[in-house]
């Protein structure tokens, strides 16, 4: 599973959790807006239901979610 979003240069860190395994994504500080950026990529997932949770930290900034790609085995 891959999660893509837009980096506007003032983005908060985002925690991605799939089935209780958490990874934190911190976007680089940039001067322009970059669309369709890969924020998270999971290891291969087994067949069956899965849960994706995305949370941001506190503070000012924006999390722009674009889309998810999920390819079942």
N, C-alpha and C positions, 0 to 999 in steps of 0.2 A: 504494500500500500504506500502510495506517495501522496503528500499534501503539498499543494502549491499555493502561493499567495503573492501579494504585492508588498514590496519594501519601499516605504516612503522616506526612509532615512531617520524617522523618529519612532521606530517600532519597539514595543516592549518585548522582553524575552517571553517565549511561549513554551510551555511544557506540553509535550505530546505524550499521552499514555495510551498504549494498546495492551489490553489484557493485563493490566497492572505493571507493565514495564514502561518506565518513564525516561524520556530523553528531552533535554532542554535545547531549544534553538535560539541563538542570539544573532540577530541580523547585523551585518556590518553597517556602520554609519556611512551614508552616501549623500551626495548633493542632488541627485536626480531620483526619479521614481522608476523602479524596475518591476515590471509585471511578470507573472508566471514564473516566480522563483521557487526552487525546491526548498521547502522548509523542513520536511520530515520524510524519511524513507524507512520502512520497517524491514525486518528480515522476513523471509517467506513465512506465510501464515498457513496453518493447517486448515483443512476443510471444516466448516462449521461457523457458528456465530462468533463475532468479535466485537469489542467495544473500543471506540476511539474517543478520547477525551482531550480537548485542547483548552488550556487555561493560561491566562496571562498574569504577570505580576502586578504589583500596585505601582501607581505613578502615572505620568502623562505619556501618551503615545497611542498608537493605533495598531490593531491587528486586522489586516485585510486578507480574508480568506478568498482564494480564487476557485480552486476545485480539488477533488480527490480522484486519484486513479487507483482502482482496486481490480486486480486480475486474479480470479480464483484459479487454483491448480486444476 
